[in-house]
Amino acid sequence: MAGHSKWSQIKRQKGAADAKRSQIFGKISRRISLAARKGENPEINPDLRAVIEKAKEASMPSDNIERAIKKGAGKEKGTELESIRFEAYGPGGTAIIIEGITDNKNRTVAEIKHILLKNNSKLAESGSVLWAFENKDKKWLPKHTIELSEQDAEALDKLLNELDDHDDIQEIYTNSE
């Protein structure tokens, strides 16, 4: 049993869990800040109320929620956040819509292009993918779905996981089955 300690195993597991929770809190904070631009009172602002409920479901501390609201309402110094949408073609010709919130659009564009290129996918012109989807209650639903080969499905899954791990990305929609 030399070299094995229960503490190092617990520390590694806790570190992984904390990193995942931090990423989730970061994404939710950006959404709260963006929603708070329309008003910082959740009773009047339904978008803010919905995001706060998601934050509470994720066990986000109240201090973090309040700080994000203040940042979005302009009461706290910080960087300006903006919503972004990318359209892309993935493995097997899959249409992909990527939505996010960023404080630096140029950095995010470069990082998303890199992820797409690395996964044999490419960024598309604005509107070239959007036609394949309907916007239903802030859910993009595909008008038609495509069936992928097993190899393309695995490649798409890898791409979607990488995109989801990016801090600025909030939602990803595809027309794959």
N, C-alpha and C positions, 0 to 999 in steps of 0.2 A: 504494500500500500504506500510505499515511499513515493512522494511527489503528488499524492492525491489528498486534497483536503476539502472538506465539505464547504468551508468558507469560500474558497476560490470558485467552486461550482455555483454557489448561491450568488456571489458577486457577479459572475458572468451572466447568469440568468436575469438578475435584477438590472444590470446594465443594459441588456437587450430590451427588456420590458420598458425601462425608463426612456430609452431612445425612441421606441415606437410611440409611447405616450407623448413625448415631447413633439414629435412630428405631427401627431394628430392635433395637439393643442395649438401648434403653430398655424396649421391650416384653418382651424376654427377661428382663431384670433383674427386672421386676415378677413374671413367672411364677416365676422362681427364688425370690424372696422369699416368695411365697405358698406354694410347695411346701416351703420350708425350715421353715415353721411346724409341719409334721408331724414334723420331725426334720432335723437338719443333716447327718446321715451318709447319703450317697447309696447306700451299700451296703445300708442298712436301709430307706431311703425310695425306692421305685421311681419315684414322681412326680418327685422331685428329680433322680434319675439321668437320666430321660428328658429333662428340660428342660436339664440340663447338656450332654447330648449335642447337643441342638439349638443350644445356645450355641457349642459347639466347631465345629459344622458352619458356623455363621455367622462363624467366626474371632473370637469374642469373647475379649478378653484375660482371662487367669486372674485377675488382680487384680479385674476387674469382677465375675467370677463369685463369688469369695470375699467381696467386699463385699456382694453381693446376698444370699448365704447368711447372713452375719452379721446383716444387717438383718432378714431374715425370722425368724431365730432369736431376735431380741430382744437381740443382743449389741452392736448399733450403734444409737446414737440416731438417730431418724428418724421419719418419719410412719408411721402405721398404714395398711397396705394392706388393701383388702377386694375380694372378687370381686363383680361385678355382672352382671346379665342384663337386657336390655331386649327387649321384644317389640314389633314394629312391623308396619304395613301399608305396603307400598311401591307403586310404580307398577303399574297393572294388577291391583291386589289381591294382590300378592305378599306372602306371609308371610315375615317376617324375624326371626331370632333374632340378637341382638348380645350377645356376651360380652366382658367386659373386667375390668381390675383398676385400681382407682383409690385415690388417697389423699384424695380429696374428692368424695364421692358427689353432693352438691348441685351442685357445679360441673359434673361430668360429665353429670348429668341435663339441666341447662340447655343444655350444649353439644350433646348428642345431639338434644334437642328442636329446637334451632335448625337443625341439619343436616337433620333430617327435614322440618321445615316448609319450609325453603328448597328442598327437592327434592320438594315436593308429596306428602309421606308423613306418617304420623302414628304417634305412640307408642300402643301398645295396652295394654289392661289385662292384668295378669299372668294367664297361663293361656289367654288368648284366641287365641294363635298356637301355643303349645306343643303343643296337641292334634294339630296337623298334622304333627308330627315324631316320630320314634322316636330314643331315645338309645342308640346302638350304640357301645360302646367309646369313650366321650367324643366320638363323632361324631354330631352331630344329622343324621339322614337324613330327608328328606321322605317322608311316606306317599303323597302324591300330588303330581305336579308340574303346573304350569300353563304353558301356552304364551302368550308375550307378543307383542304387535304389535311391529314394528320400533321404533316411537317409544317404547313403554313399555320395551323392552329397553335402548335407549340411555339413557333416564332412570334405569333401575335400575342400569346400569353406572356412570353418573356418581355416583349415591348411594352405591353400594358402594365406589367409589374414595375418596370423601370420608370415609366412615366408617373405611375402612382407614387413611387418613392420620392419624386421630386417635390420639394417643399412648396413651390408656387402653384402646382397643379391641384385643382379642386375636384373636377369631374372629367370623366372620359367616356365617350359614347362611340360605339361601333355598329356597323351593319352586319356583323358576322353572327352566325347562329350559335 
